[in-house]
Amino acid sequence: MMKLRALLIAGMAFATFGVAVAKLPPAPPPTDAQKAAAEEKKVKDAAAAQLTSQQLEKSMDRAAANYFADMKAKGKAVPPPQLAAAAPAPKAPAAKAAPAPAAAKK
């Protein structure tokens, strides 16, 4: 009885897996209107991301200014803000010295 149940469950799992991985037809190519709408959405999303980034920067600046003002009002010494160090410029590869001109043969 247990073997029959196990076989039934295994068979059903196998059948379900087979149906789940059945190949679906490819989606139709987007129309010109859909392409235009997608391009507009991409532009809008980029603008929204830029606006969000600017708002985040402003809020971080306000929070830092508020912190420094509070610490100054309390009379506590606060070190100046440390800005992220700019990445050092990549070093230019050392130019090989030009070989000395060969002495003119006589």
ZIPEFEN-V954016 format. One record per residue. PHI is phi in whole degrees, -180 to 180 (999 if undefined). Layout:
<<PHI> <PHI>>
This chain:
<<999> <-66> <-66> <-65> <-63> <-62> <-65> <-63> <-64> <-64> <-64> <-67> <-65> <-63> <-66> <-64> <-64> <-62> <-70> <-67> <-100> <-61> <-73> <-95> <-68> <-68> <-70> <-67> <-65> <-67> <-80> <-63> <-65> <-67> <-64> <-65> <-64> <-65> <-66> <-61> <-63> <-63> <-65> <-64> <-65> <-65> <-65> <-66> <-65> <-66> <-62> <-62> <-63> <-65> <-64> <-64> <-61> <-62> <-67> <-66> <-65> <-65> <-64> <-65> <-62> <-64> <-61> <-65> <-65> <-64> <-66> <-68> <-66> <-80> <83> <-91> <-82> <-123> <-65> <-63> <-63> <-99> <-83> <-62> <-70> <-70> <-64> <-64> <-66> <-64> <-74> <-73> <-62> <-63> <-73> <-71> <-67> <-68> <-63> <-64> <-62> <-68> <-64> <-65> <-81> <-99>>
